[in-house]
Amino acid sequence: MSNFNTIGVIGKPDDPNSNTCLRSILAYLQQRGCRVIVEQATARQLQGNGYDVADVLTIGEQADLAIVVGGDGSMLGAARVLARFNVAVVGVNRGNLGFLTDLDPEDFAPQLDNIFAGKCKTEQRFLVETEVYRGGKINSHNSAVNEAVLHPGKVARMIEFEVYIDDNFVFSQRSDGLIIATPTGSTAYSLSGGGPILTPNLDALVMVPMFPHTLSCRPIVVDANSTICLKISDNNTETLQISCDGHVTLSVLPGDEVRLHKSPDKLSLIHPENYNYFKVLRNKLGWGSKLY
């Protein structure tokens, strides 16, 4: 049996379909006698009845299990906070692809029954920490589950920067930017940019140049325990940005340094007992089934 007694519930804002699913999940959890904490923005879309209301930080501090109802975007937003705490996270897919949200919204009850019975898999996913240094001092920072992306503040503007790994010069580049993705994020923006798929158990990061001004520049996979440093050229005339999971944006000025490394925080994902990563890839990416 699991020790999931206090359950946090986080929804997808302003989504009627998610709200219907949320109400069913809340009824299920109350029937099981769980203490339920609903994220405050989610609670505003529901009529309160027998549950506590709190922010995601409080859910991380108090919950044993967090249920995220939505797509991968909802999961990423919650995960960056919940990874700081010893809380398991499971997703109910109300989005599009749903690489991180496993449970079927139309049939979640038996799946949650199994999770409460301990019939499930737990997987650790690491995050990447991004720090912007200005004048030798840290100016801003944030973490990402999927990827950190260096890009211009305006669309289709070429930028100049140098890349170092563990203080070793790798290359200088003129491009639209650079994607630094975790294995979790290798099936997201990085994949769209031509990067490889990394299985979640790999301790690696992938760097994918965005429209580089040379055909010889290709994605490269590096040890996740490396420190990646991006030195922003003074030749850039405008403010750049680092986006974390497409949610959080850090301002980057010419002459700044951006340092990226594996975060000490890890996301604890709960999967159904029959979860298989390659089956997920086949289903989500439309890969062909076995021929024989």
Backbone torsions as a table, in degrees:
resi	resn	phi	psi	omega
1	MET	NA	148.0	178.2
2	SER	-83.9	168.8	175.8
3	ASN	-110.0	38.6	-180.0
4	PHE	-89.2	97.0	-178.4
5	ASN	-108.5	-40.0	177.3
6	THR	-105.7	121.5	-172.1
7	ILE	-116.7	125.3	172.4
8	GLY	-92.0	141.7	-179.9
9	VAL	-126.0	125.9	-177.3
10	ILE	-127.8	129.8	-175.4
11	GLY	-112.1	-178.2	178.7
12	LYS	-99.3	117.2	-174.1
13	PRO	-57.3	138.0	171.9
14	ASP	55.5	41.5	178.3
15	ASP	-123.9	104.0	-177.4
16	PRO	-57.4	-38.1	179.9
17	ASN	-63.4	-40.4	177.6
18	SER	-65.8	-37.8	-178.4
19	ASN	-62.4	-39.0	177.5
20	THR	-62.2	-44.0	178.8
21	CYS	-65.9	-40.9	179.7
22	LEU	-58.7	-44.7	-179.4
23	ARG	-62.1	-38.6	178.7
24	SER	-67.0	-39.9	179.2
25	ILE	-67.0	-40.9	178.6
26	LEU	-62.4	-41.2	177.9
27	ALA	-63.5	-41.3	178.2
28	TYR	-60.5	-47.6	-176.9
29	LEU	-66.9	-38.3	179.1
30	GLN	-68.7	-34.3	177.1
31	GLN	-64.8	-31.7	177.9
32	ARG	-78.8	-9.0	179.5
33	GLY	82.1	20.0	-179.7
34	CYS	-77.1	150.5	165.2
35	ARG	-79.3	127.8	-174.2
36	VAL	-117.2	132.0	174.3
37	ILE	-118.7	118.8	-179.8
38	VAL	-100.1	132.5	178.3
39	GLU	-58.3	141.8	-167.0
40	GLN	-63.2	-40.5	178.0
41	ALA	-66.6	-34.8	177.2
42	THR	-68.0	-41.0	-177.6
43	ALA	-63.4	-30.0	-179.6
44	ARG	-65.5	-20.7	180.0
45	GLN	-91.2	-4.3	-175.8
46	LEU	-122.1	159.0	173.4
47	GLN	-87.8	120.4	-176.5
48	GLY	-62.3	137.2	178.1
49	ASN	-163.9	92.0	171.2
50	GLY	82.7	19.5	177.2
51	TYR	-135.2	157.3	176.1
52	ASP	-84.7	160.6	178.7
53	VAL	-125.9	133.5	-177.8
54	ALA	-159.0	169.5	175.9
55	ASP	-82.5	174.0	-175.5
56	VAL	-64.7	-34.5	177.6
57	LEU	-58.9	-45.6	179.9
58	THR	-66.1	-38.3	175.6
59	ILE	-59.8	-43.8	178.1
60	GLY	-60.3	-38.5	-177.9
61	GLU	-73.4	-32.8	-169.0
62	GLN	-111.2	-24.5	-173.3
63	ALA	-84.0	150.9	171.6
64	ASP	-91.2	-29.3	-179.0
65	LEU	-143.2	136.3	174.4
66	ALA	-114.2	130.2	177.0
67	ILE	-107.3	119.7	-179.9
68	VAL	-106.2	120.3	-179.6
69	VAL	-104.8	113.5	-177.6
70	GLY	157.7	-156.7	177.5
71	GLY	-99.2	-167.7	179.2
72	ASP	-62.9	-31.7	177.6
73	GLY	-60.7	-44.3	177.5
74	SER	-63.4	-41.5	179.5
75	MET	-64.0	-43.6	-178.3
76	LEU	-62.5	-43.6	-179.9
77	GLY	-61.0	-42.8	178.9
78	ALA	-72.6	-38.5	-173.1
79	ALA	-64.9	-36.3	-179.3
80	ARG	-60.8	-29.1	177.7
81	VAL	-87.6	-47.0	-173.3
82	LEU	-67.6	-23.5	-180.0
83	ALA	-63.8	-19.2	178.7
84	ARG	-73.7	-13.7	-172.2
85	PHE	-119.7	163.3	179.0
86	ASN	-87.2	65.3	-178.8
87	VAL	-126.6	134.1	176.5
88	ALA	-79.8	149.9	-176.1
89	VAL	-131.8	134.4	175.2
90	VAL	-132.7	144.8	-177.2
91	GLY	-113.0	141.2	172.4
92	VAL	-108.4	120.0	-168.7
93	ASN	-78.0	109.4	170.3
94	ARG	-121.5	24.7	-179.0
95	GLY	-113.8	-144.5	-178.1
96	ASN	-97.4	-87.9	-178.5
97	LEU	-69.6	-55.0	176.6
98	GLY	71.0	51.8	176.3
99	PHE	-66.0	-29.2	-175.2
100	LEU	-104.2	-3.9	-176.5
101	THR	-116.9	105.2	-168.3
102	ASP	-90.1	-32.8	-168.1
103	LEU	-78.9	142.3	178.7
104	ASP	-79.6	121.8	-178.0
105	PRO	-65.0	-21.2	179.8
106	GLU	-87.9	-10.5	-174.9
107	ASP	-145.9	42.8	-173.7
108	PHE	-77.0	-27.6	-172.1
109	ALA	-58.7	-53.4	179.0
110	PRO	-63.6	-31.5	178.7
111	GLN	-68.2	-43.0	176.5
112	LEU	-68.4	-34.4	175.1
113	ASP	-55.4	-44.8	179.9
114	ASN	-65.6	-39.9	179.4
115	ILE	-63.9	-43.6	177.9
116	PHE	-66.7	-25.5	177.7
117	ALA	-85.1	-0.6	179.9
118	GLY	85.4	6.4	179.9
119	LYS	-90.9	78.3	-176.0
120	CYS	-160.1	171.9	176.8
121	LYS	-115.2	141.4	175.3
122	THR	-113.1	133.2	-177.0
123	GLU	-131.3	135.9	178.4
124	GLN	-95.8	127.1	175.7
125	ARG	-118.5	130.5	179.9
126	PHE	-88.5	160.1	178.5
127	LEU	-110.5	163.3	174.6
128	VAL	-110.8	132.8	-179.8
129	GLU	-97.9	133.6	-179.4
130	THR	-118.3	129.4	-179.6
131	GLU	-128.2	131.1	176.9
132	VAL	-103.5	121.2	179.8
133	TYR	-105.2	133.9	178.5
134	ARG	-131.4	120.3	-177.6
135	GLY	64.0	31.2	178.6
136	GLY	81.3	-0.9	-179.3
137	LYS	-120.2	146.9	-179.1
138	ILE	-67.7	128.8	-177.1
139	ASN	-104.1	-35.4	178.8
140	SER	-160.4	161.2	179.4
141	HIS	-159.9	158.5	173.1
142	ASN	-167.3	171.6	-178.8
143	SER	-118.3	162.3	180.0
144	ALA	-140.6	140.0	174.9
145	VAL	-83.6	-42.2	-178.2
146	ASN	-91.0	-64.3	-173.2
147	GLU	-161.2	156.0	166.8
148	ALA	-111.6	136.0	-174.5
149	VAL	-127.5	121.4	171.0
150	LEU	-86.9	126.7	-178.0
151	HIS	-154.2	161.1	178.9
152	PRO	-70.7	157.3	177.5
153	GLY	-69.6	-26.2	178.2
154	LYS	-112.7	151.5	-176.1
155	VAL	-67.3	142.5	172.6
156	ALA	58.6	41.6	173.0
157	ARG	-112.4	125.8	179.3
158	MET	-75.9	141.1	-180.0
159	ILE	-125.4	161.0	-179.5
160	GLU	-120.8	136.2	178.8
161	PHE	-160.7	164.4	175.4
162	GLU	-116.6	147.5	179.9
163	VAL	-116.3	130.5	175.7
164	TYR	-124.4	142.6	173.2
165	ILE	-122.5	118.6	-176.5
166	ASP	50.8	46.0	178.2
167	ASP	69.7	5.9	175.8
168	ASN	-96.6	126.5	179.3
169	PHE	-65.7	130.5	-179.2
170	VAL	-106.2	-58.9	177.4
171	PHE	-163.6	159.1	167.4
172	SER	-104.6	152.9	-172.3
173	GLN	-149.1	141.9	165.9
174	ARG	-114.2	115.9	-175.5
175	SER	-160.6	-177.7	174.4
176	ASP	-80.7	-5.3	178.0
177	GLY	145.2	-167.1	-176.6
178	LEU	-146.6	133.9	175.9
179	ILE	-102.6	128.2	173.1
180	ILE	-115.4	109.1	-171.2
181	ALA	-117.4	147.1	171.3
182	THR	-81.6	170.4	172.2
183	PRO	-55.7	-38.1	177.4
184	THR	-59.8	-41.7	-178.2
185	GLY	-83.3	-2.5	-178.2
186	SER	-68.8	-15.1	176.4
187	THR	-101.0	13.4	-178.4
188	ALA	-112.4	-123.9	-176.4
189	TYR	-58.4	-39.1	179.4
190	SER	-58.2	-41.9	179.4
191	LEU	-63.5	-41.1	177.9
192	SER	-63.0	-30.6	-179.6
193	GLY	-85.8	5.4	178.2
194	GLY	93.6	12.2	179.4
195	GLY	-79.6	163.3	-179.3
196	PRO	-79.6	157.5	171.5
197	ILE	-84.7	126.5	176.5
198	LEU	-106.0	128.8	176.6
199	THR	-66.2	147.3	-170.7
200	PRO	-60.9	-21.6	-177.7
201	ASN	-80.4	-7.7	-179.5
202	LEU	-75.1	137.8	176.8
203	ASP	-96.4	72.5	-171.1
204	ALA	-148.3	159.6	172.0
205	LEU	-123.2	150.7	176.0
206	VAL	-119.1	135.3	176.3
207	MET	-108.4	123.7	-176.6
208	VAL	-121.6	111.7	176.1
209	PRO	-66.0	143.2	179.7
210	MET	-103.8	108.7	178.5
211	PHE	49.3	58.3	-178.9
212	PRO	-67.8	154.5	-176.7
213	HIS	-86.2	25.8	174.2
214	THR	-152.1	136.8	-176.3
215	LEU	-75.2	-11.8	-177.9
216	SER	-84.3	-6.9	-177.1
217	CYS	-85.4	123.8	-174.1
218	ARG	-131.0	160.6	175.1
219	PRO	-58.3	148.3	179.1
220	ILE	-136.3	137.3	178.5
221	VAL	-101.2	130.0	-177.3
222	VAL	-128.6	161.0	176.7
223	ASP	-59.0	130.3	-178.8
224	ALA	-65.9	-16.6	178.7
225	ASN	-86.3	2.6	175.2
226	SER	-76.1	160.0	169.0
227	THR	-106.9	121.0	178.7
228	ILE	-97.8	128.2	179.8
229	CYS	-120.0	127.5	176.0
230	LEU	-110.2	115.2	179.0
231	LYS	-98.0	116.6	-173.6
232	ILE	-85.2	123.8	-175.6
233	SER	-65.5	144.4	174.0
234	ASP	-68.7	-12.8	179.7
235	ASN	-72.3	-16.8	175.6
236	ASN	-69.1	132.1	-174.4
237	THR	-97.0	-8.2	-175.9
238	GLU	-132.3	167.1	178.3
239	THR	-68.1	136.5	174.8
240	LEU	-103.1	178.9	179.4
241	GLN	-141.7	151.3	166.5
242	ILE	-115.1	122.0	177.9
243	SER	-103.3	130.7	177.5
244	CYS	-104.2	111.1	-178.9
245	ASP	58.2	19.7	-178.9
246	GLY	71.2	4.0	-176.5
247	HIS	-104.6	-45.3	-174.4
248	VAL	-110.5	131.3	-178.4
249	THR	-117.5	127.3	177.2
250	LEU	-108.3	134.3	179.8
251	SER	-78.7	138.1	-179.2
252	VAL	-129.7	126.8	-179.4
253	LEU	-104.3	156.0	172.1
254	PRO	-52.5	134.4	-177.6
255	GLY	92.7	-11.5	177.3
256	ASP	-72.9	162.3	169.5
257	GLU	-118.6	138.0	175.8
258	VAL	-114.1	121.7	-179.6
259	ARG	-113.9	133.0	-177.7
260	LEU	-126.2	137.4	178.8
261	HIS	-155.6	164.9	179.9
262	LYS	-64.8	132.6	178.8
263	SER	-76.3	147.7	173.7
264	PRO	-69.9	-17.7	179.6
265	ASP	-79.2	145.9	177.4
266	LYS	-132.9	141.9	176.8
267	LEU	-89.0	126.7	177.9
268	SER	-96.9	101.1	-179.2
269	LEU	-91.2	135.9	174.4
270	ILE	-101.0	130.4	177.5
271	HIS	-119.8	154.4	170.8
272	PRO	-58.9	158.4	-175.3
273	GLU	-60.5	-30.3	-177.5
274	ASN	-94.1	15.0	-178.7
275	TYR	-62.4	135.1	175.0
276	ASN	-141.5	122.5	-173.9
277	TYR	-59.9	-39.3	-177.0
278	PHE	-72.9	-28.4	173.1
279	LYS	-67.2	-38.5	176.9
280	VAL	-61.3	-45.6	178.6
281	LEU	-59.8	-44.7	-179.7
282	ARG	-60.3	-44.6	-176.5
283	ASN	-70.8	-44.7	-173.9
284	LYS	-77.0	-34.1	-176.0
285	LEU	-99.7	-0.6	176.3
286	GLY	70.8	29.9	178.3
287	TRP	-68.2	153.5	-178.8
288	GLY	-67.2	151.1	177.0
289	SER	-82.4	174.4	-179.6
290	LYS	-62.0	141.9	180.0
291	LEU	-84.4	-23.7	-179.0
292	TYR	-156.1	NA	NA
